[in-house]
Amino acid sequence: MEKVAVIGIGLTKFGELWESSFSQLFVEAGTKAIEDAGIDGKDIDAIFVGNMSGGRFIEQEHISSLIADYAGLTPLPSTRVEAACASGGLAIRHGIMGILSGFYDIVVVGGVEKMTDVLTERTTQILATAAEQEWEANLGMTFPGLYAMMARRHMHKYGTTREQLAMVSVKNHRNAVHNPYAQFRFEISVDKVLNSPMVADPLRLLDCSPISDGAACIILASKEKAKEFVDNPIYIIGSGQASSSISLHGREKLTVMDSTVNAAREAYKRAKIEPKQIKVAEVHDCFTIAEILAIEGLGFFKVGEGGKATEEGETEIGGKVSVNTSGGLKAKGHPVGATGVAQAVEITLQLRGEAEKRQVDADFGLSHNVGGSGGTAVVHIFSK
Amino acid sequence: MKIGIVGYGVYIPKYRIKVEEIARVWGGNAEVIKRSLKISEKAVPDFDEDTATIAVEAARNAVKYAGINAKDIGAIYVGSESHPYAVKPTGTIVAEAIGATPELTVADYEFACKAGTAAIQTCMGLVKAGLIGYGLAIGADTAQGAPGDPLEYTAAAGGAAYIIGKKEIIGEIEGTYSYTTDTPDFWRREGEAYPRHGGRFTGVPAYFKHIYNASIGLMQKLGLEPNDFDKVVFHQPNGKFPREIAKKLGFNPEQYEEGIIVDKIGNTYSGSSLLGLARVLDTASPGERILITSFGSGAGSDSFSILVKKEIERKRGDTPTVEEYISSREYIDYAIYAKLKKKIKV
């Protein structure tokens, strides 16, 4: 595919942002991105925003208009995109399509979620709306339960160990220490993960990504237009999106997330590169098992070997492929609608050489965003 | 004109239930709870004890300590979030029981866990204005925690009473400062049996923000620094929060450990910071300066600076101390606890 440039990025701190409203979050991230790109409101052609559940978290639908309004960008066209936790990644894809279709030259892609205005039980309930209501949620299933089944099966079939799962969290916390925007900037030990409260056997509290508030924003431009504003554009050279059954029982296998495999295949094909060329990746580690499934499904490691690769340090910063240098969903935080866009921000920082203490030497980077238990997956490939 | 504490008294019910026993019933990990909440047991009221009886016991001790005639008390304010009646004051029961009626003004207060310190402020104002000679301020609760809720490990019973006046004071109140916002971190609606809370929202934006700002505000108002205080006391919903806020404000363990008693009796809500203050006053020496900052959900904090006076050495000794109430205890299991707390409906 024709490449599209990322010319600006912006992030809010992720975490329990009690003092910030939904609107304040996206205005902060958006303003930072617009300033970073050095563009003006009049240069922008359209807005795409990823948001999972404003309607349930803050009783606010019609997010598209709200954002255009508060960002001072009316009358620009503004569109909300929703695919549960993959909403942000999907918004990027729509931005790319807007540019490659020739409709727009410059688009703002945002992602935002305000999750801490409701009690934890309610948050869990809202997140569970990303699972199939009739056959999963209504029978009492929540996301920790669904991912726990995937973990159990992976452990049974491939000998993935409880410790290897814990090592995903340990690595991501270690990376987050160096990310000023991360929710949890401290290290944890395998022991601490193994002794944290049980959530859904075998997953414990420290296997799970947290409840977070936050927003992220990137500015996309056609490659011609990009040169007018910045001299360091990072390019998106591949994009892939795939769907799978929304419920776990509809999958052929519990140990392979086929939406990830299919989205990755499309993205690699469009980018004309191989998995082994990716040296830095932000993957969707909503639970530790999800990172193992991701690094296998994206083709970095053979199916069944993700746990071993993690244990051997191959996903550490400077390993075969540096995975979740930002701290990932686990330690950076997971404001669901913002996550996919925040992943693109981290990869852009890495390829620009601005990731400071978590900097990786890479020519290509990848972001991988999942909705629900794998009903949607979106993959993007970036290059210098 | 100097005003301050003329006398004080406390009461803590003798029954205790351990964290292990509650965890056993609900499948909790006692070690993790004890470590994270820094609490080991809590006080449980007997079947016929309520906020009124606790307030009366504490008030009787306070009157005795103060060595005054109860008839000279011009105002009684009882702060609690578990008043036995929705309509009908607890304060009148106390007034009648200690023999302070009928020439006085009485009202009940509610401001979650800080209604007792709000009562002290009201009494200070009335005394200072010369409208009354003595005012009795009480914080007492039989706190409610829903079965199985994390609150159940800490929600306890107890109370403290303070007589405010200007004669023969044992502790001069040098100043008070309050910090209040509308922050819904913890609430119970009319007719509901148990409170609800915002989980982690009760921490940073509620407890920590309000206690921090009230304490800093008081120190600025009085031109005092953390090292000007010999002892500090904070509202103690668990053992972790008061230690964290104390450290954040720049106090050291020698200043704050003595006033933390929550690990042995639980969170007595309106009684919490006032019992901590009593614990410190029980052994305080003249000349010592004490900082106390309460916290009430909803949310607000009242901060006071108290200078201990010589009179304390003459007056203490005839009433039970906090330590004596803490060590006079009898352990019960969850079944007895459920009966005493009327969780068994018949």
Interface residues (C-beta under 8 A of the other chain):
Chain A: E16 W18 E19 T116 L119 T120 P197
Chain B: N29 V32 R196 G198 G199 R200 F201 V204 P205
